[in-house]
C-alpha cells in the first residue's frame, strides 16, 4: 500500500509517525496528533485503521520509558 492510497487523515498520521520516528524514536499518540495536526480522537481512529490494515502499516510497541502516556507506534517493517 502506498501513502497516496490512504485517506488524508491516515496519510497525515503515517507521515507524522515516520517523521517523529526518524528524529526522536517511536512517538506516543499525543505526539502523532500534534505532528499530524489532528485531535486525539481522529488520530486514534487513524492509528487503529493503520494498525489493522492489510498489509500492516503500523505496529504498537510497549513504552519502555516508564511514563503513563501509553504505547508508542512505529512503522511496520516492509516485507
matplotlib code that plots the C-alpha trace (Angstrom):
import matplotlib.pyplot as plt

x = [0.0, 1.3, 0.8, -1.0, -3.7, -4.5, -7.2, -6.0, -6.0, -4.4, -1.7, -1.1, -0.7, 1.6, 3.8, 3.8, 4.9, 7.6, 8.9, 9.0, 10.4, 13.4, 14.3, 13.1, 12.1, 8.7, 6.0, 3.1, -0.4, -0.3, 2.9, 1.4, -1.7, 0.3, 2.5, -0.4, -2.5, -5.4, -7.3, -6.7, -9.9, -9.3, -5.6, -6.7, -9.1, -6.5, -3.9, -6.4, -7.1, -3.3, -2.7, -5.3, -4.6, -3.5, -0.6, 0.1, 1.4, 1.9, 2.6, 2.2, 5.2, 5.2, 6.7, 9.8, 10.3, 8.0, 5.6, 1.9, 1.5, 0.6, 2.2, 4.3, 3.9, 6.3, 6.1, 5.8, 8.8, 8.4, 8.4]
y = [0.0, 3.5, 6.6, 8.1, 5.4, 6.4, 8.9, 12.4, 11.7, 8.2, 9.7, 12.5, 10.0, 7.8, 10.7, 12.0, 8.6, 8.4, 11.9, 11.6, 8.1, 9.2, 12.1, 11.1, 7.5, 5.9, 8.5, 8.4, 9.1, 12.7, 13.3, 11.9, 14.0, 17.2, 16.4, 15.4, 18.4, 16.3, 15.9, 12.8, 11.1, 11.4, 10.4, 7.3, 6.3, 6.7, 4.8, 2.0, 1.7, 1.6, -1.0, -3.2, -2.5, -5.2, -5.1, -3.8, -0.3, 0.5, -1.6, -0.8, -1.1, -1.0, 2.2, 1.4, 5.0, 4.2, 7.1, 6.8, 8.1, 4.7, 2.7, 4.1, 3.4, 2.5, 1.9, -1.8, -3.3, -3.7, -7.3]
z = [0.0, -0.9, 1.2, -1.8, -1.4, 2.2, 3.2, 4.1, 7.9, 7.6, 5.4, 7.8, 10.7, 8.7, 7.8, 11.4, 12.7, 10.1, 10.8, 14.6, 14.5, 12.5, 14.8, 18.3, 18.2, 18.3, 19.2, 21.6, 20.4, 21.6, 19.6, 16.5, 16.9, 17.3, 14.4, 12.1, 13.1, 14.3, 17.6, 19.7, 18.7, 15.0, 15.5, 17.5, 14.8, 12.0, 14.1, 14.6, 10.9, 10.1, 12.8, 11.2, 7.5, 5.1, 4.7, 8.2, 8.2, 11.9, 14.9, 18.6, 20.8, 24.7, 26.0, 28.0, 29.2, 32.2, 31.5, 31.7, 28.1, 26.7, 23.9, 21.2, 17.5, 14.7, 11.0, 10.4, 8.7, 5.0, 3.8]

ax = plt.figure().add_subplot(projection="3d")
ax.plot(x, y, z, "-o")
ax.set_aspect("equal")
plt.show()
